[in-house]
Amino acid sequence: MNWDRIEGNWKQFTGKAKEKWGQLTDDDLSKINGSREQLEGAIQERYGYGKDRAKDEVDSWSRTLGS
């Protein structure tokens, strides 16, 4: 799914993000507010992933949203 669409409808996608990354708090998701860079950073911080892995995780997750 196009990231602009995710960003514009972030509140609708926070539940799906929480399902995928359960370590992200509601506060994290609120601060992210649809920003892809913020989401990747929060995943890196909570899961200890490197930048590339966090990017791949977000890419994979955003593709599942369109189906």
N, C-alpha and C positions, 0 to 999 in steps of 0.2 A: 504494500500500500504506500502511496505517496506520503512522505513525511509531513508535508504541509497540511494534509487532511488529518493526520494523527494529531498534529499540534493544535489545529483548530478545534478538534473535538477531544482534547486531552481528558476531560473529566469522564467521558464515556470509556476511555481506554485504561484508566487507572486500575480498574478491577482486573483486567487482563494482565497488566504489568505486574500487579501484586501476585497473581497466580503464577506467573513465570518466575519472578524474583521475589520470593516471600520474605527475604531479609530487608527489602526496602520498606521503610515505614510510611505511614500516611503523610507524615511531615516531609519526608524525602520526596514523595510524589507531588505534594503541593508545591514544594520549592522548584521541582523540575519544570512544572507548568508547561509541558509539551516540548521543552528544549531537548533535542537529541543529544547535544553535547553534555548537558546536565545529567541526562539519563545514563549516558556512557560513563561519566565520572562517578556517579553514585554506584553503579554496578562495580566499577573498579575498586572503589573504596570498601563497599560491603563484602564483596566476594574475593578481593585480592587478585582480580584478573588484570592482565596487561591491557594496554590500550587496544591492540589488535583483537584480542579475544572479546573484549567488551563491545567493540564495533561489530564483530561478527555475530555476537548474541543479539544485538539490536536489529541488525539486518535480517537475521533469521526470524525473529519475533515479528517484525513489521510485515514480512511476507505472509505470515500466517493470518494476519488480520484481514487480508483481502479475500480469504476463502470462506 
